Every structure is written in structure tokens, then in C-alpha cells.
Amino acid sequence: MAHRLSLRRTTIFRKLIHTLKILHYSANLSHHATEFMPPSNPDNPIMTIGEVADYLKVTERTIYRLAGAKQIPAFKVGGSWRFSKPAIDGWIQDKSSMKSNSIAQQTQ
């Protein structure tokens, strides 16, 4: 019985160590991946999720939701969302004109 309990503890301990190694490896990969991304250029017409969120003063989660629902102009590159700044500016203009048209119709 004691041997069986010891074996069970050893197995659990090994699984825990394995999981921790995977988490550590994953954290290091994501840290190193950002080191290889070129610095953001303000003149670059292609924006990331974070840049669009900052630009629109909303959370990244909101941008993910809008992009996933195809409510904001976006495209994917290698599984990552990207946004064209001119398309985002046009989308803002469209949303603004739709709202002003709606208000004008209500006042008539």
C-alpha cells in the first residue's frame, strides 16, 4: 500500500514538473516572439490589434470581438489579425455619417 501511494505521488510530481516545463517554454516563446517583431512605425498603414485598440480608445477584447464578427475591416496574417489604417479611418467615417444621418431623420 505504501509503495502504491509513493508511486502515485511520484507520477503526480512528474506530471506537475512536465506541465511547469511546458508553461515555462511557452512563456519564453511568446517573450522571444515579440523581440523579433519590428518596431511599430507611425507611418505604417498596417496595424495590429493593440494599435487599433489604442487608436480607437477601446480594449483589445473589443477589437477581437468586432473583427471576429466582421464588424470592422480586418484580415488575418498567419492567424493574427491585421488592420489597414485607411480602411479603419473609412470605417470610422461611415459609422459617423450613419449616426448623423440617423439623427437628421429623427429630427425631421
C-alpha positions as CSV (number, residue, x, y, z in Angstrom):
1,M,0.0,0.0,0.0
2,A,2.8,2.4,0.9
3,H,4.6,1.6,-2.3
4,R,1.5,2.2,-4.4
5,L,1.0,5.6,-2.6
6,S,4.6,6.6,-3.2
7,L,4.3,5.6,-6.9
8,R,1.1,7.7,-7.2
9,R,2.9,10.7,-5.7
10,T,5.9,10.3,-8.0
11,T,3.6,10.1,-11.0
12,I,1.7,13.3,-10.0
13,F,5.0,15.1,-9.3
14,R,6.4,14.1,-12.7
15,K,3.2,15.4,-14.4
16,L,3.4,18.6,-12.5
17,I,7.1,19.1,-13.5
18,H,6.2,18.4,-17.1
19,T,3.3,20.9,-17.0
20,L,5.6,23.6,-15.5
21,K,8.3,23.0,-18.1
22,I,5.7,23.4,-20.9
23,L,4.4,26.6,-19.3
24,H,7.9,28.0,-18.9
25,Y,8.8,27.0,-22.5
26,S,5.6,28.7,-23.8
27,A,6.2,31.9,-21.8
28,N,9.8,32.1,-23.2
29,L,8.5,31.5,-26.8
30,S,6.0,34.4,-26.6
31,H,8.6,36.6,-25.0
32,H,11.1,35.9,-27.8
33,A,8.5,36.3,-30.5
34,T,7.9,39.9,-29.6
35,E,11.7,40.5,-29.7
36,F,11.6,39.6,-33.4
37,M,8.7,41.9,-34.4
38,P,9.9,45.1,-36.0
39,P,9.1,48.2,-34.0
40,S,5.9,49.9,-35.0
41,N,6.2,52.7,-37.5
42,P,3.6,55.5,-37.2
43,D,3.6,55.8,-41.0
44,N,2.8,52.1,-41.5
45,P,-0.7,51.7,-42.9
46,I,-1.0,48.1,-41.3
47,M,-1.9,48.0,-37.6
48,T,-2.1,45.3,-35.0
49,I,-4.9,44.5,-32.5
50,G,-3.1,46.6,-29.9
51,E,-2.5,49.5,-32.2
52,V,-6.1,49.6,-33.3
53,A,-7.4,49.3,-29.7
54,D,-5.1,52.3,-28.7
55,Y,-6.2,54.3,-31.8
56,L,-9.9,53.8,-31.1
57,K,-9.5,54.0,-27.3
58,V,-11.1,50.7,-26.6
59,T,-9.9,47.3,-25.2
60,E,-8.2,44.7,-27.3
61,R,-11.1,42.4,-26.4
62,T,-13.5,44.7,-28.1
63,I,-11.4,44.7,-31.3
64,Y,-11.1,40.9,-31.3
65,R,-14.9,40.7,-30.9
66,L,-15.5,43.2,-33.8
67,A,-13.0,41.6,-36.1
68,G,-14.4,38.1,-35.4
69,A,-18.0,39.3,-36.1
70,K,-16.7,41.1,-39.3
71,Q,-18.0,44.4,-38.0
72,I,-14.6,46.1,-38.5
73,P,-12.4,45.9,-41.6
74,A,-9.7,43.3,-40.8
75,F,-7.7,40.5,-42.2
76,K,-5.6,37.7,-40.8
77,V,-1.9,37.1,-41.5
78,G,-0.7,33.8,-40.1
79,G,-3.6,33.6,-37.7
80,S,-3.0,37.2,-36.3
81,W,-5.5,40.0,-37.0
82,R,-4.2,43.0,-39.0
83,F,-5.9,46.2,-39.9
84,S,-5.4,48.8,-42.7
85,K,-5.3,52.3,-41.2
86,P,-7.0,53.8,-44.2
87,A,-9.8,51.2,-44.0
88,I,-10.2,51.9,-40.3
89,D,-10.4,55.6,-41.0
90,G,-13.0,55.0,-43.7
91,W,-15.0,52.7,-41.3
92,I,-15.0,55.5,-38.7
93,Q,-16.3,57.9,-41.3
94,D,-19.0,55.5,-42.4
95,K,-20.1,54.9,-38.7
96,S,-20.1,58.7,-38.1
97,S,-22.1,59.5,-41.2
98,M,-24.6,56.7,-40.4
99,K,-25.1,58.2,-36.9
100,S,-25.5,61.7,-38.2
101,N,-28.0,60.6,-40.9
102,S,-30.0,58.7,-38.3
103,I,-30.2,61.8,-36.0
104,A,-31.2,64.0,-39.0
105,Q,-34.0,61.6,-39.9
106,Q,-35.3,61.6,-36.3
107,T,-35.5,65.4,-36.2
108,Q,-37.5,65.7,-39.4
